[in-house]
Amino acid sequence: MSATDQTPAAGRGAEAAPPARRGITTEVARFAPVQTAVPIGILLVFWELASRTVPDLRVLLPAPTDTFVAAAELVKTGVLQRDILASLKRVFMALLVASAIGFPIGLLIGMSKPAAWLLEPVFGFFRPIPPLAWIPLSIVWFGISESQNVFIIFLGAFFPILVNTVQGVREVDRQLVRAARTLGASRFDIAVTVLLPAALPSMFVGFRVGVGIAWMALVAGELVAASSGLGFLISQGRMLFRPDYIIVGMVTIGLIGLILDGLVRLLQRVVMKWQEA
């Protein structure tokens, strides 16, 4: 066979490779839910068998079927829906305040050396203090109220948003900033058209981390000082010695946190369409 006869065959082989790789990727994506469901299903089966085999264990760790019955009971009475709505309301309010304060201050610190010199030590001092440590003082300030719980959740979400925004601004290519200044852009124009778009990935990371920590702070706050919410449900389960209620509260928190994280990632894809191009 001549060289000219071999060349098209090689070309056909080279062109055929990408579809094969796409096929493998498609198969992996197709079986990804199965790979997730199988280990969880095995865990639930062992949990069910262990709880039903050991009576003492079933008292302390109810079987999945018992937990499902407890969840149905809470849904039927409307308790679970009420607590979910109460917790979501507090989280959304706290995230709104944390975003409204954290993003602008983060941009300011990242852009301005005087602002960084003045503000970074202050926030660096308060950041390591866990939100739980603020609960006694927040009760003194706000009493046992919605404001007290929102304040604790705000503290959990604020610092990840702030720190990641500052880091995102500082990682922007300085050549872009200098080019914008050369073209006569003001500091505000540079912030809006250069720094903000370039820092968005890091800002979204901070917001996602803030959402997760906000849920943890929410449970801590509601365990101590609340009359509704998923943390309150867990606390009630402890006082009534209903571990099934506790597990229902924990599972609900995990599911809602997973959904919220997915929504944030979806928002990121919508806002940052240029990353997919």
Backbone bond lengths (Angstrom), bond angles and torsions (degrees), N, CA, C in turn:
res aa  C-N    CA-C-N  psi(-1)  N-CA   C-N-CA  omega(-1)  CA-C   N-CA-C  phi
1 M - - - 1.482 - - 1.527 108.45 -
2 S 1.327 117.98 136.21 1.452 122.22 -177.01 1.514 111.11 -78.52
3 A 1.343 116.26 169.14 1.469 121.31 179.12 1.508 111.31 -64.01
4 T 1.365 114.98 -34.60 1.462 117.50 179.66 1.499 111.53 -68.65
5 D 1.339 118.21 -28.90 1.465 121.04 177.50 1.504 111.57 -74.97
6 Q 1.352 116.70 -30.41 1.455 120.07 -177.85 1.521 112.26 -78.07
7 T 1.335 117.45 -28.22 1.457 120.56 -174.43 1.517 113.20 -63.09
8 P 1.340 120.53 -47.03 1.456 119.44 177.98 1.512 113.14 -61.42
9 A 1.360 115.68 -35.44 1.465 118.24 178.58 1.510 110.92 -63.56
10 A 1.347 115.29 -41.67 1.470 118.15 177.88 1.507 110.83 -64.62
11 G 1.352 115.45 -39.62 1.460 118.68 178.65 1.505 111.90 -63.10
12 R 1.369 116.05 -41.46 1.458 119.05 178.64 1.506 111.45 -63.43
13 G 1.369 115.87 -37.01 1.460 119.41 178.60 1.514 111.37 -66.31
14 A 1.336 115.72 -40.06 1.465 119.06 -179.75 1.511 111.36 -67.40
15 E 1.365 116.11 -36.47 1.456 118.98 -179.75 1.514 112.19 -73.78
16 A 1.328 116.48 -24.65 1.466 119.70 -177.31 1.516 112.55 -79.61
17 A 1.360 116.75 -18.67 1.464 119.05 -175.57 1.516 114.03 -64.89
18 P 1.354 120.01 -47.28 1.470 119.29 -178.19 1.519 114.19 -57.33
19 P 1.376 119.63 -43.78 1.467 117.83 177.39 1.513 112.93 -59.18
20 A 1.366 116.74 -34.14 1.462 118.78 178.83 1.511 110.52 -64.73
21 R 1.349 116.67 -40.96 1.455 119.57 179.15 1.520 110.89 -66.34
22 R 1.349 115.85 -39.38 1.454 118.98 178.29 1.516 110.91 -63.81
23 G 1.345 115.28 -35.63 1.462 118.71 178.63 1.511 111.93 -63.86
24 I 1.345 116.19 -41.10 1.466 120.12 178.95 1.522 109.96 -64.94
25 T 1.330 117.27 -42.45 1.465 120.89 178.92 1.520 111.04 -61.82
26 T 1.341 115.78 -40.91 1.462 119.73 179.23 1.519 111.17 -63.41
27 E 1.329 116.72 -41.12 1.467 119.72 179.55 1.513 111.44 -65.46
28 V 1.335 116.67 -40.27 1.468 119.95 178.02 1.514 110.61 -62.88
29 A 1.346 116.99 -44.59 1.458 120.46 179.23 1.519 111.07 -63.84
30 R 1.358 116.59 -34.98 1.455 119.99 -178.73 1.518 111.58 -66.13
31 F 1.338 116.56 -36.38 1.460 120.09 -176.22 1.524 112.90 -94.02
32 A 1.339 118.09 -1.73 1.462 120.34 -179.96 1.524 112.43 -59.28
33 P 1.353 120.23 -45.71 1.470 119.03 177.29 1.515 112.71 -61.03
34 V 1.331 116.53 -35.90 1.471 119.56 178.43 1.517 110.12 -65.31
35 Q 1.332 116.47 -42.12 1.460 120.25 179.45 1.521 111.39 -63.54
36 T 1.322 116.96 -28.82 1.457 120.07 177.27 1.516 111.51 -79.60
37 A 1.333 116.42 -40.13 1.468 120.63 -174.11 1.521 112.50 -73.87
38 V 1.332 117.47 -35.68 1.467 119.78 -174.70 1.529 111.95 -63.35
39 P 1.346 120.79 -50.68 1.475 118.62 178.98 1.526 112.84 -61.59
40 I 1.352 116.37 -39.00 1.460 118.99 178.96 1.521 110.54 -65.19
41 G 1.347 116.66 -40.81 1.467 120.07 177.76 1.525 112.14 -62.59
42 I 1.334 116.28 -41.21 1.470 119.90 178.11 1.528 110.41 -63.64
43 L 1.335 116.25 -42.48 1.461 120.24 178.62 1.525 110.97 -60.41
44 L 1.335 117.39 -43.93 1.465 120.95 -179.45 1.522 111.37 -64.72
45 V 1.326 116.55 -38.13 1.470 119.67 178.95 1.523 110.70 -64.90
46 F 1.318 117.42 -46.27 1.468 120.57 178.68 1.526 110.68 -63.99
47 W 1.319 116.11 -39.02 1.474 120.83 177.79 1.527 110.19 -61.78
48 E 1.315 116.36 -46.31 1.466 120.76 179.44 1.528 111.02 -61.57
49 L 1.333 116.60 -46.53 1.471 120.21 -178.13 1.528 110.83 -65.35
50 A 1.333 116.30 -42.61 1.462 119.50 -178.79 1.521 111.15 -64.05
51 S 1.343 116.97 -43.02 1.462 120.19 -178.50 1.516 111.76 -66.70
52 R 1.325 116.98 -36.30 1.460 119.52 -178.71 1.530 112.43 -81.33
53 T 1.330 116.56 -22.91 1.469 119.69 -179.33 1.526 111.02 -81.65
54 V 1.331 116.51 -36.83 1.471 121.09 -177.12 1.544 107.91 -108.93
55 P 1.324 118.88 104.61 1.476 120.90 -177.10 1.524 113.45 -57.67
56 D 1.337 116.99 -41.10 1.462 119.49 -179.53 1.521 111.28 -63.37
57 L 1.319 116.43 -36.57 1.455 120.04 178.82 1.517 110.82 -67.74
58 R 1.320 117.09 -35.93 1.466 120.15 -178.76 1.530 111.55 -65.35
59 V 1.342 116.13 -29.29 1.460 119.30 177.71 1.526 110.69 -68.28
60 L 1.335 115.72 -41.56 1.463 120.42 -176.79 1.528 112.26 -86.39
61 L 1.327 116.94 -32.25 1.457 121.93 -178.38 1.523 108.70 -132.33
62 P 1.323 117.42 87.30 1.468 120.64 -177.72 1.526 111.89 -57.37
63 A 1.330 114.82 149.13 1.461 120.50 178.74 1.529 110.31 -65.85
64 P 1.332 117.60 158.23 1.471 119.99 177.97 1.524 113.25 -54.99
65 T 1.337 117.25 -36.98 1.470 119.13 178.84 1.524 110.96 -66.19
66 D 1.339 117.07 -40.15 1.466 120.05 176.72 1.531 111.10 -63.95
67 T 1.324 115.80 -38.79 1.467 120.02 178.30 1.528 110.78 -65.10
68 F 1.331 116.07 -39.45 1.462 119.77 178.12 1.529 111.04 -63.67
69 V 1.331 116.42 -39.91 1.470 120.40 177.43 1.527 110.28 -62.62
70 A 1.349 116.60 -42.42 1.469 120.30 178.17 1.528 111.30 -63.10
71 A 1.346 116.53 -39.77 1.460 120.00 177.97 1.529 111.15 -63.56
72 A 1.336 115.86 -42.29 1.465 119.65 177.91 1.531 111.07 -62.44
73 E 1.323 115.52 -37.93 1.465 119.97 178.04 1.521 111.30 -64.21
74 L 1.333 116.76 -42.85 1.464 120.75 179.59 1.526 111.46 -67.89
75 V 1.319 116.80 -35.67 1.463 120.15 177.78 1.526 110.42 -68.65
76 K 1.319 115.68 -41.76 1.476 120.08 -178.67 1.523 111.53 -61.59
77 T 1.319 116.69 -38.79 1.464 120.34 -179.84 1.531 112.78 -83.22
78 G 1.339 116.64 -8.62 1.457 120.52 179.54 1.513 114.50 83.82
79 V 1.321 118.05 1.57 1.466 121.38 -177.59 1.522 110.92 -67.36
80 L 1.311 117.44 -45.03 1.467 120.49 -176.72 1.524 111.09 -64.72
81 Q 1.329 117.60 -43.70 1.463 120.16 178.51 1.529 111.18 -61.30
82 R 1.334 116.13 -41.96 1.468 120.19 -179.79 1.519 110.64 -62.37
83 D 1.330 116.89 -43.98 1.461 120.13 -177.49 1.529 111.11 -70.20
84 I 1.334 117.27 -36.71 1.468 119.92 177.31 1.519 110.45 -62.45
85 L 1.318 117.31 -46.93 1.463 121.02 -179.82 1.530 111.78 -62.81
86 A 1.334 116.31 -40.47 1.469 119.72 179.40 1.531 110.40 -63.30
87 S 1.335 117.36 -43.90 1.460 120.28 -179.44 1.528 111.50 -67.88
88 L 1.338 117.16 -42.25 1.461 120.26 179.58 1.526 111.12 -62.55
89 K 1.313 116.55 -39.95 1.462 120.43 178.92 1.522 110.19 -59.92
90 R 1.318 117.33 -46.36 1.465 120.34 -179.35 1.525 111.63 -65.27
91 V 1.323 116.75 -42.29 1.461 119.99 -179.02 1.522 110.87 -65.01
92 F 1.323 117.76 -45.15 1.457 120.62 -178.62 1.528 111.27 -64.17
93 M 1.323 117.38 -41.03 1.464 119.78 178.24 1.528 110.78 -63.21
94 A 1.329 116.26 -44.64 1.466 120.12 -179.05 1.522 111.17 -65.98
95 L 1.338 117.98 -41.19 1.459 120.79 179.02 1.518 111.46 -65.89
96 L 1.321 116.41 -36.57 1.464 119.96 178.07 1.527 110.70 -62.74
97 V 1.328 116.49 -46.22 1.470 120.24 179.83 1.533 110.46 -67.40
98 A 1.346 116.52 -43.42 1.465 120.17 -179.26 1.522 111.21 -62.48
99 S 1.333 117.88 -38.15 1.464 121.25 179.02 1.526 110.78 -71.26
100 A 1.335 116.28 -42.04 1.461 120.12 -178.19 1.520 111.62 -64.26
101 I 1.324 117.78 -27.61 1.472 121.29 179.96 1.525 111.26 -98.23
102 G 1.332 116.85 -43.34 1.453 120.97 -172.52 1.514 114.31 -69.06
103 F 1.331 118.17 -42.78 1.464 120.22 -178.29 1.526 112.31 -65.71
104 P 1.346 119.82 -50.08 1.478 118.36 179.14 1.524 113.54 -62.43
105 I 1.338 116.51 -42.01 1.465 118.38 -179.87 1.524 110.18 -66.66
106 G 1.321 117.29 -37.74 1.462 120.46 177.05 1.518 111.87 -62.22
107 L 1.335 116.44 -43.10 1.464 119.69 176.36 1.528 110.98 -62.44
108 L 1.331 116.56 -41.28 1.464 120.40 -179.68 1.522 111.37 -63.82
109 I 1.320 117.18 -46.24 1.463 120.28 -179.60 1.524 110.89 -64.94
110 G 1.337 116.43 -39.81 1.456 119.61 -179.95 1.516 113.22 -68.40
111 M 1.332 117.12 -30.37 1.468 121.40 -177.83 1.520 112.92 -86.40
112 S 1.328 117.21 -37.11 1.463 121.04 -168.26 1.526 111.14 -112.14
113 K 1.298 117.13 122.39 1.461 120.63 176.23 1.528 112.45 -66.46
114 P 1.339 119.98 -40.31 1.475 119.11 175.65 1.530 112.20 -61.26
115 A 1.334 116.81 -41.15 1.462 119.53 178.38 1.526 110.74 -64.71
116 A 1.329 116.44 -40.09 1.460 119.98 177.83 1.529 110.75 -63.99
117 W 1.329 115.95 -42.20 1.469 120.34 179.60 1.522 111.05 -62.07
118 L 1.330 116.42 -37.07 1.457 120.81 -175.95 1.530 112.57 -82.45
119 L 1.328 117.99 -41.45 1.465 121.60 -168.64 1.526 114.22 -97.48
120 E 1.326 117.16 -32.70 1.474 118.55 -175.13 1.526 113.10 -60.01
121 P 1.324 120.30 -42.71 1.469 118.37 177.79 1.528 112.89 -62.18
122 V 1.336 116.77 -34.96 1.472 120.22 179.86 1.518 110.12 -65.45
123 F 1.337 116.33 -51.81 1.462 119.40 179.89 1.521 111.50 -67.81
124 G 1.345 116.44 -32.18 1.463 119.50 177.10 1.516 112.38 -65.12
125 F 1.340 116.40 -28.61 1.464 120.18 177.97 1.533 110.99 -73.89
126 F 1.329 116.81 -43.46 1.460 120.44 -175.36 1.537 113.36 -81.51
127 R 1.321 117.33 -24.02 1.472 119.86 -173.81 1.525 113.93 -60.52
128 P 1.343 120.75 -40.40 1.472 118.72 -178.75 1.534 114.06 -72.07
129 I 1.319 118.10 -12.60 1.464 119.60 -179.47 1.521 108.76 -74.79
130 P 1.319 118.87 119.20 1.473 119.76 -177.16 1.526 111.52 -68.35
131 P 1.343 117.15 149.43 1.465 119.63 178.90 1.527 113.18 -56.20
132 L 1.343 117.12 -31.81 1.456 119.93 -179.29 1.517 111.92 -61.28
133 A 1.349 116.61 -32.07 1.457 119.59 -179.15 1.527 111.76 -68.02
134 W 1.325 116.85 -20.11 1.456 120.88 -179.60 1.530 112.59 -85.75
135 I 1.316 118.31 -9.41 1.467 120.13 -173.66 1.530 112.09 -59.64
136 P 1.351 120.39 -49.55 1.478 118.45 179.89 1.526 112.92 -58.83
137 L 1.348 116.39 -43.26 1.454 119.60 -179.20 1.535 111.07 -68.47
138 S 1.327 116.42 -37.06 1.468 119.05 179.50 1.521 111.43 -66.40
139 I 1.335 117.35 -32.78 1.469 120.21 176.64 1.526 110.23 -67.43
140 V 1.351 115.70 -37.79 1.468 119.28 176.39 1.523 110.31 -64.06
141 W 1.329 117.06 -41.28 1.455 121.18 -177.48 1.532 112.63 -73.04
142 F 1.337 116.28 -49.79 1.469 120.97 -170.26 1.527 113.48 -108.45
143 G 1.332 117.23 -10.78 1.455 119.03 -172.09 1.522 110.19 73.14
144 I 1.322 116.52 -176.28 1.468 120.70 176.67 1.526 107.08 -83.24
145 S 1.334 115.78 93.82 1.459 120.71 -172.54 1.523 109.54 -148.93
146 E 1.340 114.84 176.73 1.458 120.43 176.37 1.520 110.58 -62.62
147 S 1.318 116.50 -39.97 1.465 120.55 -178.61 1.524 111.10 -60.02
148 Q 1.313 116.57 -38.61 1.461 120.51 -179.66 1.527 110.75 -63.54
149 N 1.329 117.08 -45.46 1.464 120.32 179.48 1.518 111.59 -67.36
150 V 1.320 117.19 -41.13 1.462 120.57 179.23 1.525 110.28 -63.18
151 F 1.328 117.51 -37.88 1.463 121.29 178.85 1.528 111.22 -62.13
152 I 1.323 117.52 -43.92 1.461 121.33 179.85 1.526 110.55 -64.80
153 I 1.330 117.56 -42.29 1.464 120.80 178.88 1.522 110.32 -66.69
154 F 1.324 116.37 -39.53 1.467 121.16 177.47 1.527 111.19 -56.95
155 L 1.317 117.08 -44.06 1.464 120.31 -179.97 1.528 111.25 -62.00
156 G 1.335 116.43 -36.88 1.453 118.91 179.07 1.517 113.29 -67.89
157 A 1.346 116.78 -35.11 1.468 120.44 -175.71 1.523 112.92 -89.24
158 F 1.314 117.78 -26.80 1.458 121.39 -170.03 1.521 113.35 -65.09
159 F 1.320 117.67 -49.24 1.456 120.14 -171.53 1.532 113.37 -68.96
160 P 1.337 121.23 -40.03 1.476 118.09 173.63 1.523 112.62 -60.20
161 I 1.336 117.03 -39.62 1.464 120.07 177.99 1.523 110.55 -62.97
162 L 1.325 116.05 -46.27 1.468 120.68 -178.32 1.517 111.33 -62.89
163 V 1.322 117.62 -52.47 1.466 121.78 -173.87 1.523 111.12 -63.05
164 N 1.323 118.15 -43.44 1.471 120.37 -178.84 1.521 111.69 -70.24
165 T 1.328 117.67 -31.77 1.461 119.67 175.71 1.527 110.44 -66.41
166 V 1.318 116.96 -44.92 1.470 120.48 177.79 1.523 110.20 -59.87
167 Q 1.317 116.64 -46.02 1.460 120.35 -178.85 1.514 111.17 -64.21
168 G 1.331 117.06 -39.89 1.458 120.07 179.47 1.515 112.39 -63.55
169 V 1.327 117.13 -41.10 1.463 120.45 178.60 1.524 110.68 -65.98
170 R 1.305 117.39 -40.79 1.468 120.43 -177.38 1.525 112.57 -71.22
171 E 1.309 117.62 -19.93 1.461 120.52 179.18 1.525 112.65 -88.95
172 V 1.332 117.93 -2.76 1.463 120.89 177.86 1.532 109.27 -66.09
173 D 1.317 115.60 138.95 1.459 121.28 178.78 1.534 109.54 -59.82
174 R 1.304 116.64 120.47 1.467 120.97 -178.50 1.534 111.87 -65.52
175 Q 1.333 116.92 -23.14 1.466 118.94 177.99 1.526 110.51 -62.45
176 L 1.341 116.78 -35.34 1.461 120.05 178.43 1.525 110.64 -65.29
177 V 1.316 116.40 -40.68 1.462 120.33 179.49 1.523 110.39 -65.56
178 R 1.328 116.57 -44.28 1.469 119.72 179.89 1.527 111.22 -64.73
179 A 1.321 116.02 -37.40 1.473 119.05 178.45 1.524 110.77 -64.85
180 A 1.330 116.59 -40.92 1.467 119.64 178.13 1.521 111.38 -64.43
181 R 1.337 117.61 -39.44 1.464 120.33 177.71 1.526 111.20 -65.02
182 T 1.329 115.28 -37.86 1.463 119.09 179.00 1.523 111.14 -62.33
183 L 1.325 115.74 -33.55 1.464 120.63 179.82 1.521 112.34 -82.66
184 G 1.329 117.33 3.39 1.457 121.14 175.33 1.511 115.19 89.78
185 A 1.345 118.44 16.02 1.458 120.74 -179.60 1.522 110.82 -72.63
186 S 1.327 116.28 140.57 1.457 121.14 176.61 1.532 109.77 -79.07
187 R 1.332 115.67 171.87 1.473 119.26 179.20 1.525 110.61 -62.07
188 F 1.321 116.30 -37.25 1.468 119.17 178.33 1.527 110.63 -65.94
189 D 1.340 116.87 -43.22 1.464 120.34 178.67 1.523 110.88 -62.24
190 I 1.328 116.67 -40.58 1.469 120.37 179.08 1.523 110.25 -64.31
191 A 1.324 115.91 -41.22 1.469 119.58 -179.64 1.518 111.30 -62.91
192 V 1.356 116.38 -42.08 1.469 120.58 -174.01 1.523 112.04 -80.41
193 T 1.326 117.59 -40.78 1.467 120.76 -171.75 1.530 114.17 -96.88
194 V 1.337 117.68 -19.04 1.472 119.94 -176.89 1.533 111.21 -116.39
195 L 1.321 115.85 -60.39 1.462 119.36 -172.48 1.524 112.50 -69.16
196 L 1.334 117.02 -45.79 1.459 120.05 -176.81 1.529 112.55 -61.52
197 P 1.339 120.18 -50.67 1.470 118.51 178.54 1.525 113.30 -61.70
198 A 1.341 116.71 -38.72 1.465 119.53 -178.37 1.521 112.01 -70.74
199 A 1.336 116.82 -29.70 1.466 120.44 -178.09 1.524 113.24 -89.26
200 L 1.336 118.27 -6.01 1.468 121.19 -175.65 1.537 113.69 -55.53
201 P 1.344 119.87 -43.50 1.474 117.79 179.44 1.526 113.01 -56.57
202 S 1.323 116.70 -45.43 1.456 120.03 179.32 1.526 111.35 -67.44
203 M 1.331 116.79 -35.21 1.458 120.45 179.12 1.528 110.75 -65.90
204 F 1.320 116.88 -39.72 1.460 119.78 177.46 1.529 111.24 -66.83
205 V 1.324 116.78 -36.28 1.468 119.42 175.51 1.524 110.22 -61.25
206 G 1.328 116.22 -44.80 1.463 120.02 178.36 1.512 112.03 -62.33
207 F 1.340 116.38 -38.55 1.464 119.21 179.61 1.524 110.68 -67.65
208 R 1.332 117.38 -40.75 1.476 120.24 178.32 1.522 111.33 -63.15
209 V 1.326 116.17 -43.47 1.472 119.37 177.15 1.519 109.77 -64.62
210 G 1.329 116.34 -40.16 1.461 119.84 178.86 1.514 112.55 -62.08
211 V 1.338 117.59 -37.97 1.464 120.57 177.94 1.524 110.35 -62.70
212 G 1.331 117.03 -43.37 1.462 120.04 179.33 1.514 112.89 -63.54
213 I 1.335 116.46 -45.27 1.457 119.72 179.88 1.524 110.56 -69.06
214 A 1.335 116.59 -31.48 1.463 119.63 177.93 1.525 110.92 -60.80
215 W 1.330 117.20 -39.56 1.469 119.73 178.11 1.518 111.66 -65.48
216 M 1.335 116.07 -39.17 1.466 118.91 177.74 1.526 111.05 -64.76
217 A 1.328 115.61 -43.40 1.470 119.65 178.65 1.520 110.61 -65.91
218 L 1.339 116.46 -35.39 1.463 120.41 178.49 1.521 111.24 -58.59
219 V 1.317 116.52 -49.33 1.467 120.41 -178.46 1.520 110.40 -62.21
220 A 1.333 116.47 -42.01 1.462 119.68 179.59 1.525 110.82 -61.79
221 G 1.335 116.22 -44.55 1.456 119.10 -179.67 1.515 112.50 -66.31
222 E 1.330 117.26 -42.13 1.463 120.51 -178.08 1.521 112.40 -72.42
223 L 1.323 116.86 -26.67 1.463 119.19 176.55 1.519 111.03 -64.91
224 V 1.327 116.11 -33.61 1.463 120.53 -174.32 1.519 111.84 -92.60
225 A 1.321 116.98 -46.70 1.463 119.75 -170.03 1.520 110.32 -143.48
226 A 1.329 116.90 83.84 1.460 121.43 175.26 1.518 108.18 -164.39
227 S 1.325 115.36 155.92 1.462 120.62 176.39 1.516 111.37 -115.73
228 S 1.336 116.97 9.39 1.451 122.12 176.50 1.526 107.68 -161.12
229 G 1.322 116.11 169.73 1.454 120.13 179.78 1.521 111.65 109.22
230 L 1.328 115.64 166.15 1.462 120.74 -177.43 1.524 111.68 -68.47
231 G 1.330 117.24 -34.81 1.462 118.98 174.83 1.516 111.35 -64.82
232 F 1.317 116.36 -39.16 1.473 120.94 175.99 1.531 110.26 -63.91
233 L 1.335 117.22 -39.24 1.469 120.71 176.92 1.524 111.12 -60.42
234 I 1.332 116.47 -43.28 1.467 120.55 177.60 1.519 110.47 -63.37
235 S 1.327 117.27 -41.79 1.463 121.15 178.72 1.526 111.05 -63.52
236 Q 1.340 116.44 -41.62 1.462 120.11 177.23 1.524 111.52 -63.36
237 G 1.312 116.56 -38.98 1.463 119.85 176.66 1.515 112.41 -61.14
238 R 1.331 116.03 -37.01 1.465 119.37 177.09 1.522 111.14 -66.80
239 M 1.334 117.09 -45.47 1.464 120.17 -177.02 1.532 111.96 -69.21
240 L 1.328 116.55 -32.82 1.470 120.31 179.25 1.528 112.22 -89.03
241 F 1.311 116.74 1.30 1.472 123.47 -175.04 1.531 109.29 52.10
242 R 1.328 114.60 54.53 1.460 122.37 175.19 1.529 108.44 -119.96
243 P 1.337 116.74 81.68 1.473 118.44 179.71 1.521 112.92 -61.09
244 D 1.350 117.02 -23.10 1.465 118.05 177.09 1.523 110.73 -66.58
245 Y 1.341 118.14 -36.52 1.455 120.94 175.25 1.531 110.50 -64.30
246 I 1.315 116.24 -40.31 1.466 120.68 179.59 1.527 110.32 -61.02
247 I 1.336 116.08 -45.44 1.462 119.92 -179.14 1.522 110.61 -66.24
248 V 1.334 117.41 -39.22 1.471 120.26 177.19 1.527 110.17 -59.52
249 G 1.338 117.00 -44.10 1.460 120.21 177.92 1.519 112.29 -62.38
250 M 1.336 116.81 -42.49 1.461 120.59 -179.73 1.527 111.64 -65.28
251 V 1.333 116.12 -45.54 1.471 119.89 -179.62 1.525 110.53 -64.17
252 T 1.325 117.19 -40.19 1.463 120.72 179.31 1.523 110.99 -63.01
253 I 1.324 116.53 -42.02 1.465 120.26 177.77 1.526 110.31 -61.19
254 G 1.333 116.79 -43.91 1.461 120.25 179.28 1.521 112.39 -62.59
255 L 1.328 117.10 -44.10 1.463 120.90 -179.03 1.528 111.46 -65.34
256 I 1.335 116.46 -44.95 1.468 119.23 -179.99 1.528 110.34 -65.72
257 G 1.326 117.07 -40.17 1.459 119.69 176.89 1.517 111.79 -61.02
258 L 1.338 116.52 -39.82 1.469 120.63 177.59 1.526 111.12 -64.35
259 I 1.322 116.41 -42.16 1.473 120.53 179.31 1.534 110.81 -64.82
260 L 1.326 116.33 -43.66 1.466 119.62 -179.58 1.524 110.91 -64.26
261 D 1.322 117.29 -39.59 1.461 120.03 178.34 1.529 110.02 -63.57
262 G 1.329 116.67 -40.10 1.459 119.66 177.06 1.517 112.21 -64.08
263 L 1.330 117.24 -38.15 1.459 121.01 178.18 1.528 111.22 -66.01
264 V 1.337 116.54 -38.83 1.469 119.64 178.35 1.521 110.31 -65.37
265 R 1.334 117.03 -41.36 1.468 119.91 177.81 1.522 111.28 -64.86
266 L 1.338 116.44 -38.18 1.465 119.80 176.53 1.522 110.73 -63.53
267 L 1.320 117.00 -43.56 1.465 121.14 177.09 1.519 110.75 -60.74
268 Q 1.322 116.43 -39.65 1.462 119.86 178.79 1.527 111.28 -62.51
269 R 1.333 117.41 -41.67 1.468 120.17 178.60 1.528 110.99 -65.98
270 V 1.331 117.03 -35.78 1.465 120.17 179.64 1.524 110.82 -69.91
271 V 1.331 116.20 -44.22 1.469 120.37 -177.02 1.518 111.47 -72.28
272 M 1.338 116.15 -38.78 1.466 120.76 -174.59 1.521 110.10 -107.68
273 K 1.321 116.41 60.58 1.455 121.20 -177.43 1.534 111.77 -65.91
274 W 1.353 116.86 -24.73 1.456 119.32 -177.12 1.533 112.32 -66.69
275 Q 1.352 117.25 -20.86 1.458 119.68 179.14 1.527 111.99 -70.25
276 E 1.342 117.69 -25.76 1.449 121.53 -179.21 1.519 112.31 -88.38
277 A 1.338 115.33 -11.10 1.472 118.69 -177.53 1.528 110.88 -73.10
